[in-house]
Amino acid sequence: MPGSPSSSVQAARKAVAERLREIRRDAGLSSKAVADASGWYKSKVSRLENAVTSPSDEDIRAWCRACGADGMAGDLIAASRTADSMYVEWRRLQRTGLRRLQESYVPLFERTRVFRIYCSNVVPGLLQTDGYARALLGSIAAFREAPDDVSDAVTARLERSRVIREGNHRFALLVEESVLRHRVGDAAAMAGQLGYLLSVMALPSVSLGVIPFASERRMWMIETFSIYDQTQAQIELLTAQVNVTAPSEVSQYLKAFGELSKVAVHGAAARALITNAIDSLQ
């Protein structure tokens, strides 16, 4: 889809591929010559130049060496790594379990001053209780067939959530009303989670808005995303995590957050929706 995170990732990968092609042409070499010099099949050169295959660091070094452009390898490797980090499959992030992924967010959370988070499907991770997180992470580990370290992952998730109460941070969070109604875990876990939302709303650093079912939409429901300050947006797809840092794209998510905020309710109206959801569990 044009303008989507995945199209942005593909554009970044294509830019690296086009640069490889330019280096080859500037050197006056054919695809076969680069392949022969690098010990590859010619088809590999075609795949790299057409962004069908992402180059490894060694692929880039070999390419630049074959073209007499060793000095360009460093910048190309950096560009390729940036493109790869924009779209990271969950199975890669979670191949050793879920705990390390939870811990990996800590430096980002500690340096971020303003968090803007929109969740269309589950309670934001920063606001999850033990029971809710345990049920959710358990289902994620099972679905993705990740190593079972759910207990450690829950501990890590709750530990990183200390930023809600510590340090100089501000949090603007939006959830769809459906998030309050989708039951994650048993009724007791869900009641505890909803009760915690009521208590955390009292924190001066936290603004929690709920977008009611009955709202006249100015902005359609989209995938869950987080914006860290105004420099990075992180989008959660079923299969991957997408990281966006291009200012023009981050601004689109900032705009979307602003539009979603306009149809959300806060304060007493939000508390009433949460309380109604708790009552519906009984």
Buried (B, 14 or more C-beta within 10 A) or exposed (E): EEEBBBEBBBEBBEEBBEBBBBBBEEBEBEBEBBBBBBEBEBEBBEBBBEBEBBBEBEBBBBBBBBBEBEEBBEEBBEBBBBBBEBBBEBEEBBEEBBBBBBBEBBEBBEEBEEBBBBBBBBBBBBBBBBBBBBBBBBEBBEEBEBEEBBEBBBBBBBEBBEBBEEEEBEBBBBBBBBBBBEEBBEEEBBBBBBBBBBEBBEEEBBBBBBBBEEBEEEBEEEBBBBBBEBEBBBBBBEEBBBBBBEEEBBEBBBEBBEEBBEBBBBEEEBBEBBBEBBEEEE
